[in-house]
Amino acid sequence: MRAQYAMALDAGSGAGRCVLVNLENREVHSAYQEWGYTVPPGLGMMAADLNPAEFWRILGEVSRQAMSNAAIQPEQVVAVSSTSQREGIVLLDESGAELYAGPNRDYRAVIEGMQLTNSCGDELYRRSGHFPASMTGAARLLWCKNHAPQIYERVRHLQSINDWILFRLSHEYACEPTNAAETSLYDLSSQDWAYDIIEKLELPGEIFPPVFPAGTKIGVVTPQASIETGLRPGTPVVIGGADTQCGLLGCGTIRLNEVAAISGTTTPVQMVTASPIQDPGGRLWGGAHIVPGLCIVESNAGGSGSVYQWYRDSFYTDAIERGKTSGQNPYEVMNADAALSQPGCMGIQSYVGIMIFNARTLSMPPNVIILGMSPLASSGVCSRPLITRAVLESLAFAVKANLQQVLDLVGVTPGAISACGGLANSLLYLEILANTLQLPVRVPQIKEGTAVGAAICAGIGGGAYRTFEEGVSALVHIEAEIQPDARLCKQYQSFYRKWFKSLENLMALSTRN
């Protein structure tokens, strides 16, 4: 019998990805293609559109490429599921044509978000775990109502990006709780749309799709989607979920009080809870876990992978050029550079892209690098390796600050933290994280935890697994557990305190200005 695979289509912030996971031996094959966004005319740089036709073309190409890389036939794919960046939505007309498609970085509805927060923000937060910020579905729908009636009047379906992918595969409308809550219009307690609030806001209740648990088969690949993706017609199409919660699943973080840092484009820090937990200060998000019956509480450390990518593109262009001929990953060069530098980076501190999460305000980070007390003391003080390590240390420090917010709210200290995503490929980052948190850091064999989580959903819907626990047992193997070093822990507590104090000063200064 030929090997069977689960497929996950992942619509990330910076790229489309297809991951195929062998259901027997965890062998992984993937394909990846970057994509971008456009600024719609007349709306300023805070607005962003995604091109549905281009995104779908890329997802079709990576699907074909992943199957080619694995040297498998389409019939070996037992099921396909999806995951995506959170907050992104697609609005469709009666025929299923896209009227509006916005990524999680589309902030055109900032005024509507502020108005919603003032009028019913506390109620929406209590019900959905989310304040109605500018990137939520609630704010964007009101923006369309106020500024694009030619779109609003034709809207018949609202989809998250990952649910839109499933619609393009199967022509079935559906959603699941993890991304539904990101709209601010889903009730975590009743596990359905908050239709009373939707009616109060005078939004059309009929556009919201039926809610199914992750792992539910909602349809099959249509003949047209088969042509576009290379998948076999009739392949089961299965509900997945939001990228961060799929990442929890891909880390094996499915038990109460377990914590994971999904270190991708940003680094959400989530703890598993038995029921929705509200932060009295409104700083943290609540949400649904992929596993039915479980919830999460979340803080967010801000840009991580995006910061490291920006730093690569800005300061390691030589490594990028060499890598085109040598095949060496520029990130490996960066991590090797950082490892040459001593902990604490001789006083250099980075605050680029990081944040201490506050869901009520979502304030911007300071975005500065402090070059130490005596930058001219020697030629080595401001060397590239030192600054590279300072950037890595800041990303770990931000995880600590945000994890502490979660622990303060829940009142439980975990025995370890799991990590997946691109930064989990850096052993140095993981060591810094373990020493900063004074906790073991568990790392799965397959670092693409988000795609693995969606693949587990596909395996359940395709009949390979009966439960999420069974899927995790089959596909999630902990490759390493990075232990904290007592000596370095002591050093990093001092470094962290200085870093955090400087951050407070920077934030106070920006507030005064």
Secondary structure as UniProt FT lines:
FT   STRAND          5..11
FT   STRAND          15..22
FT   TURN            23..25
FT   STRAND          28..34
FT   TURN            41..42
FT   TURN            45..46
FT   HELIX           52..70
FT   HELIX           74..76
FT   STRAND          77..84
FT   STRAND          89..92
FT   TURN            94..95
FT   STRAND          98..102
FT   TURN            104..105
FT   TURN            108..109
FT   HELIX           110..128
FT   TURN            134..135
FT   HELIX           137..147
FT   HELIX           149..152
FT   TURN            153..154
FT   STRAND          157..160
FT   HELIX           161..170
FT   HELIX           177..180
FT   HELIX           181..183
FT   STRAND          186..187
FT   TURN            188..191
FT   STRAND          192..193
FT   HELIX           195..200
FT   TURN            201..202
FT   HELIX           205..207
FT   TURN            214..215
FT   STRAND          217..220
FT   HELIX           223..229
FT   TURN            233..234
FT   STRAND          236..242
FT   HELIX           243..251
FT   TURN            256..257
FT   STRAND          259..262
FT   STRAND          266..273
FT   TURN            280..281
FT   STRAND          285..288
FT   TURN            292..293
FT   STRAND          295..303
FT   HELIX           305..315
FT   HELIX           317..326
FT   HELIX           330..339
FT   TURN            343..344
FT   HELIX           345..347
FT   STRAND          348..350
FT   TURN            359..361
FT   STRAND          369..371
FT   TURN            375..376
FT   TURN            379..382
FT   HELIX           384..410
FT   STRAND          417..420
FT   HELIX           422..425
FT   HELIX           427..437
FT   STRAND          441..444
FT   HELIX           449..461
FT   TURN            462..463
FT   HELIX           468..475
FT   STRAND          478..482
FT   HELIX           486..512
//
